[in-house]
Amino acid sequence: MITTRKAMRLNPQIIEKGGKKEFVVLPYEEYLAIEELMEDYMDLIDLREAKAEGQGQPSVSLDEVIKELKKG
């Protein structure tokens, strides 16, 4: 799925402990958006690793795969 990239605006609440910034609280919807972005990023890393591992390996065209699947 191709989507238009939008800027994400975060509305964090920073909680201090002993005068130092210690925790951040986000609205739940923002947390979900960040979680989805992280999952997409990890998928991209996995894809790049798999692609790098497959370099130099023999490949099969999509037409050949379809032909083999129709045989079986």
Backbone bond lengths (Angstrom), bond angles and torsions (degrees), N, CA, C in turn:
res aa  C-N    CA-C-N  psi(-1)  N-CA   C-N-CA  omega(-1)  CA-C   N-CA-C  phi
1 M - - - 1.450 - - 1.522 108.51 -
2 I 1.310 117.07 128.85 1.456 121.90 179.05 1.518 108.32 -101.36
3 T 1.304 115.16 127.02 1.457 119.80 179.83 1.510 109.54 -127.56
4 T 1.307 115.95 158.71 1.452 121.09 175.53 1.515 107.89 -79.58
5 R 1.296 115.59 133.13 1.460 119.80 -179.31 1.518 109.56 -75.17
6 K 1.322 116.08 128.47 1.458 121.57 179.32 1.519 108.80 -114.59
7 A 1.313 115.38 149.37 1.456 119.48 173.83 1.521 108.34 -74.18
8 M 1.314 116.12 134.12 1.453 120.23 179.03 1.527 108.07 -96.89
9 R 1.289 115.11 127.03 1.461 119.75 176.22 1.521 108.38 -100.77
10 L 1.308 115.35 125.86 1.454 120.27 179.17 1.521 109.70 -101.60
11 N 1.307 114.04 146.53 1.466 121.32 178.26 1.522 108.67 -124.27
12 P 1.344 115.80 70.44 1.457 118.31 -176.04 1.526 112.56 -78.28
13 Q 1.312 114.12 150.76 1.463 120.96 169.20 1.522 104.88 -112.04
14 I 1.319 116.28 119.82 1.456 121.04 -177.55 1.524 108.67 -96.81
15 I 1.317 114.04 130.65 1.457 120.78 -179.79 1.529 107.77 -110.85
16 E 1.294 114.79 129.58 1.456 120.02 -179.17 1.519 111.03 -101.93
17 K 1.312 113.83 151.29 1.458 121.05 176.63 1.523 106.54 -136.26
18 G 1.300 116.17 118.89 1.465 119.93 -178.25 1.518 112.25 64.56
19 G 1.325 116.89 31.53 1.460 120.76 178.82 1.525 114.44 80.11
20 K 1.328 118.01 1.22 1.471 121.98 179.06 1.521 109.47 -113.08
21 K 1.302 115.93 145.89 1.463 120.13 175.81 1.525 108.16 -66.14
22 E 1.324 116.40 123.81 1.463 120.92 -172.67 1.532 113.04 -120.36
23 F 1.336 117.52 -39.16 1.466 121.59 -175.23 1.522 110.34 -137.90
24 V 1.325 114.66 157.18 1.464 121.21 174.38 1.520 107.41 -127.78
25 V 1.310 116.15 133.60 1.461 122.28 175.39 1.525 106.88 -114.42
26 L 1.337 114.63 130.29 1.467 120.99 179.55 1.522 109.72 -117.80
27 P 1.323 116.65 151.74 1.459 118.31 169.62 1.539 109.20 -59.43
28 Y 1.316 116.19 145.44 1.463 121.14 -174.53 1.529 112.48 -56.30
29 E 1.318 117.96 -41.43 1.475 120.93 -179.94 1.530 111.29 -61.58
30 E 1.314 117.24 -37.49 1.469 120.53 178.01 1.529 110.29 -68.03
31 Y 1.323 115.75 -40.40 1.463 120.00 176.44 1.534 110.18 -59.05
32 L 1.332 117.19 -46.21 1.469 120.64 -179.86 1.523 111.31 -61.36
33 A 1.329 116.69 -40.28 1.466 120.62 179.06 1.530 110.96 -63.75
34 I 1.320 116.75 -41.55 1.467 120.67 178.35 1.525 110.16 -66.40
35 E 1.318 116.84 -41.54 1.462 120.95 178.70 1.534 110.64 -60.34
36 E 1.324 117.01 -43.07 1.470 120.72 178.48 1.527 111.13 -64.04
37 L 1.328 117.08 -41.88 1.464 120.47 177.36 1.527 111.08 -61.74
38 M 1.316 117.07 -40.77 1.463 120.35 179.33 1.526 111.37 -66.03
39 E 1.330 117.00 -39.18 1.464 120.04 176.78 1.527 110.58 -63.55
40 D 1.324 116.74 -42.51 1.464 120.38 177.55 1.526 110.82 -62.33
41 Y 1.330 115.97 -41.28 1.465 120.58 179.44 1.528 110.77 -63.51
42 M 1.330 117.20 -43.43 1.464 120.47 179.02 1.532 110.58 -65.10
43 D 1.331 117.38 -37.75 1.467 120.61 175.63 1.525 110.42 -61.70
44 L 1.321 116.97 -40.92 1.458 121.18 178.82 1.524 110.79 -63.19
45 I 1.329 117.05 -42.71 1.464 120.66 177.46 1.528 110.20 -61.35
46 D 1.336 117.24 -45.68 1.466 121.18 178.57 1.525 111.34 -59.80
47 L 1.331 116.28 -43.13 1.463 120.76 179.15 1.525 111.22 -61.76
48 R 1.324 116.30 -45.62 1.471 120.05 -179.92 1.527 111.47 -63.76
49 E 1.339 116.99 -39.55 1.464 120.15 177.85 1.525 111.09 -64.69
50 A 1.331 116.94 -44.14 1.462 120.57 179.65 1.528 110.60 -64.19
51 K 1.315 116.19 -39.42 1.465 120.10 179.18 1.523 110.39 -64.98
52 A 1.328 117.20 -41.45 1.462 121.09 179.65 1.527 111.01 -65.90
53 E 1.346 117.04 -39.10 1.459 121.04 178.83 1.528 111.45 -65.87
54 G 1.327 116.61 -31.00 1.456 120.74 -176.51 1.516 114.59 -85.47
55 Q 1.316 116.91 -4.20 1.467 118.68 -179.02 1.517 109.28 -65.31
56 G 1.319 115.16 136.76 1.447 120.87 -179.75 1.520 113.44 85.57
57 Q 1.317 117.74 -7.14 1.456 121.78 178.50 1.530 109.09 -84.31
58 P 1.311 116.14 148.27 1.477 117.31 177.11 1.526 110.10 -63.38
59 S 1.310 115.47 145.84 1.461 119.41 -179.43 1.523 110.55 -118.06
60 V 1.332 114.69 163.28 1.455 121.70 179.52 1.519 106.79 -127.50
61 S 1.329 116.64 133.47 1.457 119.78 -179.42 1.530 110.40 -71.41
62 L 1.309 115.67 158.52 1.461 120.73 178.08 1.528 110.73 -60.85
63 D 1.323 116.82 -39.73 1.467 120.09 178.43 1.532 111.37 -59.86
64 E 1.329 116.90 -40.34 1.460 120.56 179.01 1.527 110.62 -66.19
65 V 1.300 117.77 -40.23 1.466 121.48 178.79 1.526 109.92 -63.52
66 I 1.313 116.84 -45.38 1.472 120.87 179.15 1.518 110.61 -61.10
67 K 1.333 116.39 -43.14 1.463 120.30 179.14 1.527 111.05 -61.31
68 E 1.326 117.70 -42.94 1.461 121.88 179.32 1.540 110.97 -66.33
69 L 1.317 116.69 -39.30 1.469 119.55 179.16 1.517 111.86 -66.14
70 K 1.323 116.99 -36.74 1.467 120.15 178.73 1.522 111.97 -69.36
71 K 1.332 117.31 -28.98 1.459 121.27 178.44 1.517 110.79 -67.12
72 G 1.339 114.92 -43.97 1.449 121.55 -169.59 1.460 115.94 -77.31
